[in-house]
Amino acid sequence: MDTATALASRFKERFGTVPRIFRAPGRVNLIGEHTDYNDGFVMPAAIQLSTCAAIGPAASRSITVHSENVSETVAFDLDEDDFCPRQDWSDYVRGVAISIDRAAGPIRGANLAIQSGVPLGAGLSSSAALEVSVAFALLANSGLSMDRTQIALLCQRAETDFAGVRCGIMDQFTACHACANHAILLDCRSLESRQLSLAPGARLVVCNTMVKHALASGEYNRRREECEAAVMALSRFLPDIRALRDMTPDQLAQFGPALDPILLRRCRHVVTENARVLAAAEALERGDLVAFGKLMEASHRSLRDDYEVSCEELDVMVELASAIDGVYGSRMMGGGFGGCALALVKASQGDAFARAIFESYLKKTGIRCDVYVCSAADGAGEEQI
């Protein structure tokens, strides 16, 4: 029995009605890390791991939501005046519901059941998968429609305002707009995007270090604050600068030495990472996976040394992956301080790579890692049951 069918069955047992099911995927980011909230460029793709939201109407203006993953039920009134965060998974659901109600509502009360197959704290955007699946479900339950980009922006705002994570737009945009067998080249300022075909001879292999991160706990937000401080300092020399996206490599060389050394390193990562994303798009379009892999490796070094968001386990995982036959390139992925590394691997050697990285990481660290051999998947939508 697949996830959607099983979730529908459990929903009927709990709430007594047959639900509709909406799915939203997790994502990987091939290259372009910590550039999204700097108005820069990213290259994400959705993966098969996803979150499903089962929904049915409720008689009152309340939301009752049950998480299958943690076996917990939370209820809240859509007309409540004060939002008091619980600082758990339910804040994401509540934030999306209230945001939709304010932006497009009033929405109808609902019963929800959530089942996530996206590992938590692994850098695969479990939060955006939850937000977007819930948003699609609540809109459908209320007979409302909204452009997919509007949904992504609404979910981003909900995560910032209600969960306390000052995230960029990449994760939600990917969950809404992804296409199977493609990555997205996204300009996070204009939200212009184009689909880039991924070579059928390659696989995206996610290697989970099993070290969990918590983005809302501080370091992610601190990096964003450092970038904003750098923009403020650089505005003395570059009055038109709005974000680090606006800085060129030549300007970095000219004005960077005037910055605090930490801010200089943060700037150097963002400026060079934006350039790597555009170069990687060109490499994909000409089918040069070797060049693409080298850009992934340069991205990891920059994240490790200049942005300082890696950790020992991520560095070990990337080093081990890069030494295995069939690997084009590897790098840490996501917010950092744990989570996953991504390897671009020849399709014919995907399974062999998965076995090899598991064994080598276990031998080196004593940790049994999770490994997922993925292809790029479609974005959010309704599941047929």
Long-range contacts (C-beta under 8 A, 24 or more apart in sequence): 3-50, 3-52, 3-115, 3-117, 4-52, 4-383, 4-384, 4-385, 5-385, 6-115, 7-52, 7-54, 7-68, 7-113, 7-115, 8-54, 8-385, 10-54, 10-68, 10-113, 11-54, 11-56, 11-111, 11-113, 14-66, 14-111, 14-113, 15-56, 15-64, 15-111, 15-113, 17-56, 17-57, 17-111, 18-56, 19-54, 19-55, 19-56, 19-111, 19-113, 20-54, 20-55, 20-56, 20-137, 20-140, 20-141, 20-382, 21-52, 21-53, 21-54, 21-55, 21-382, 21-383, 21-385, 22-52, 22-53, 22-55, 22-133, 22-134, 22-136, 22-137, 22-140, 22-380, 22-381, 22-382, 22-383, 23-50, 23-51, 23-52, 23-53, 23-133, 23-380, 23-381, 23-382, 23-383, 24-50, 24-51, 24-53, 24-128, 24-129, 24-130, 24-131, 24-132, 24-133, 24-136, 24-175, 24-176, 24-379, 24-380, 25-49, 25-50, 25-118, 25-129, 25-174, 25-175, 25-178, 25-377, 25-378, 25-379, 25-380, 26-50, 26-51, 26-118, 26-124, 26-125, 26-126, 26-128, 26-129, 27-124, 27-125, 27-128, 27-129, 27-170, 27-171, 27-174, 27-175, 27-178, 28-124, 28-204, 28-206, 28-333, 28-340, 28-342, 28-374, 29-170, 29-333, 29-334, 29-342, 30-183, 30-204, 30-280, 30-292, 30-296, 30-342, 30-344, 31-273, 31-276, 31-277, 31-280, 31-292, 31-295, 31-296, 31-299, 31-331, 32-170, 32-273, 32-274, 32-276, 32-277, 32-299, 33-273, 33-299, 33-303, 33-307, 33-309, 33-331, 33-332, 33-333, 33-334, 33-336, 34-223, 34-269, 34-270, 34-273, 34-303, 34-307, 34-309, 34-335, 34-336, 35-168, 35-188, 35-245, 35-270, 35-273, 35-274, 35-277, 36-167, 36-168, 36-169, 36-170, 36-186, 36-188, 37-166, 37-167, 37-168, 37-188, 37-224, 37-227, 38-188, 38-227, 38-243, 38-244, 38-245, 38-270, 39-188, 39-189, 39-242, 39-243, 39-244, 39-245, 39-246, 40-188, 40-189, 40-243, 40-244, 40-245, 40-270, 40-273, 40-274, 40-277, 41-185, 41-186, 41-187, 41-188, 41-245, 41-274, 41-277, 41-278, 42-168, 42-170, 42-184, 42-185, 42-186, 42-188, 42-277, 43-183, 43-184, 43-185, 43-186, 43-196, 43-277, 43-280, 43-281, 44-170, 44-171, 44-173, 44-174, 44-178, 44-183, 44-184, 44-186, 45-174, 45-178, 45-182, 45-183, 45-184, 45-198, 45-204, 45-376, 45-377, 46-174, 46-175, 46-178, 46-376, 46-377, 46-378, 46-379, 47-124, 47-204, 47-206, 47-372, 47-374, 47-375, 47-376, 47-377, 48-374, 48-375, 48-377, 49-117, 49-118, 49-119, 49-124, 49-372, 49-374, 50-116, 50-117, 50-118, 50-129, 50-133, 50-377, 51-114, 51-115, 51-116, 51-117, 51-118, 51-126, 51-129, 51-130, 51-133, 52-114, 52-115, 52-116, 52-117, 52-133, 52-383, 53-112, 53-113, 53-114, 53-130, 53-133, 53-134, 53-136, 53-137, 54-112, 54-113, 54-114, 54-115, 54-137, 55-110, 55-111, 55-112, 55-137, 55-138, 55-140, 55-141, 56-110, 56-111, 56-141, 57-108, 57-109, 57-110, 57-111, 57-141, 58-108, 58-109, 58-110, 58-111, 59-109, 60-109, 61-106, 61-108, 61-109, 62-109, 63-93, 63-94, 63-97, 63-109, 63-110, 63-111, 63-112, 64-110, 64-111, 64-112, 65-90, 65-93, 65-111, 65-112, 65-113, 65-114, 66-112, 66-113, 66-114, 67-113, 67-114, 68-113, 68-114, 68-115, 69-114, 69-115, 69-116, 78-105, 78-106, 78-107, 78-109, 83-162, 85-162, 85-163, 85-164, 89-114, 89-130, 91-162, 91-163, 92-127, 92-130, 92-131, 92-134, 92-158, 92-159, 92-162, 92-163, 93-130, 93-134, 94-162, 95-131, 95-158, 95-159, 95-161, 95-162, 95-163, 96-131, 96-134, 96-135, 96-138, 96-154, 96-155, 96-158, 97-134, 97-138, 98-158, 98-162, 99-154, 99-155, 99-157, 99-158, 99-161, 99-162, 100-135, 100-138, 100-139, 100-142, 100-144, 100-146, 100-154, 103-154, 104-139, 104-144, 104-146, 105-142, 105-144, 106-142, 107-138, 107-139, 107-141, 107-142, 107-144, 108-141, 108-142, 108-143, 110-137, 110-138, 110-141, 112-137, 119-208, 119-370, 120-212, 121-212, 121-213, 121-214, 121-338, 121-339, 122-206, 122-208, 122-212, 122-334, 122-339, 122-340, 123-213, 123-333, 123-334, 123-335, 123-336, 123-338, 123-339, 123-340, 124-206, 124-334, 124-339, 124-340, 125-171, 125-174, 125-175, 125-334, 127-159, 127-163, 127-165, 127-167, 127-171, 128-155, 128-159, 128-167, 128-171, 128-172, 128-174, 128-175, 129-175, 131-155, 131-158, 131-159, 131-172, 131-175, 132-172, 132-175, 132-176, 132-380, 133-380, 136-380, 136-381, 136-382, 140-382, 148-176, 148-177, 148-379, 148-380, 149-173, 149-176, 149-177, 149-191, 151-176, 152-176, 152-177, 163-216, 164-216, 164-221, 165-215, 165-216, 165-220, 165-221, 166-220, 166-221, 166-224, 167-215, 174-379, 175-379, 175-380, 176-379, 176-380, 177-379, 178-376, 178-377, 178-378, 178-379, 179-376, 179-378, 179-379, 180-375, 180-376, 180-377, 180-378, 181-375, 181-376, 182-376, 183-284, 183-376, 185-277, 185-281, 188-245, 189-243, 189-245, 196-281, 196-284, 196-285, 197-284, 198-284, 198-375, 198-376, 199-284, 199-287, 199-289, 200-347, 201-289, 201-346, 201-347, 201-348, 202-289, 202-328, 202-344, 202-345, 202-346, 202-347, 203-344, 203-345, 203-346, 203-347, 203-350, 203-373, 203-374, 203-375, 204-342, 204-343, 204-344, 204-345, 204-373, 204-374, 204-375, 204-376, 205-321, 205-342, 205-343, 205-344, 205-345, 205-350, 205-353, 205-354, 205-357, 205-371, 205-372, 205-373, 205-374, 206-333, 206-340, 206-341, 206-342, 206-371, 206-372, 206-374, 207-317, 207-321, 207-330, 207-340, 207-341, 207-342, 207-343, 207-357, 207-361, 207-369, 207-370, 207-371, 208-339, 208-340, 208-369, 208-370, 208-371, 208-372, 209-311, 209-313, 209-314, 209-317, 209-338, 209-339, 209-340, 209-341, 209-361, 209-367, 209-369, 210-313, 210-367, 210-368, 210-369, 210-370, 211-311, 211-313, 211-314, 211-337, 211-338, 211-339, 212-338, 212-339, 213-334, 213-335, 213-336, 213-337, 213-338, 213-339, 215-335, 219-309, 219-335, 219-336, 219-337, 220-335, 220-336, 223-266, 223-307, 223-309, 226-262, 226-263, 226-266, 227-266, 227-267, 227-270, 229-263, 230-259, 230-263, 230-264, 230-266, 230-267, 233-258, 233-259, 233-260, 233-263, 234-259, 234-267, 244-270, 244-271, 245-270, 245-274, 247-271, 249-275, 265-305, 265-306, 265-307, 265-308, 266-306, 266-307, 268-302, 268-306, 269-302, 269-303, 269-306, 269-307, 272-298, 272-302, 272-306, 273-299, 273-302, 276-302, 289-328, 289-344, 290-328, 292-328, 292-329, 292-344, 293-327, 293-328, 293-329, 293-330, 293-344, 294-329, 295-329, 296-328, 296-329, 296-330, 296-331, 296-342, 296-344, 297-322, 297-329, 297-330, 297-331, 299-331, 300-330, 300-331, 300-332, 303-331, 303-332, 303-336, 304-332, 307-336, 309-335, 309-336, 309-337, 310-336, 310-337, 311-336, 311-337, 311-338, 313-338, 313-365, 313-367, 314-338, 314-339, 314-341, 316-361, 316-364, 316-365, 317-341, 317-357, 317-361, 317-369, 320-357, 320-360, 320-361, 320-364, 321-353, 321-357, 324-353, 324-356, 324-357, 324-360, 325-349, 325-352, 325-353, 326-350, 326-352, 326-353, 327-353, 345-373
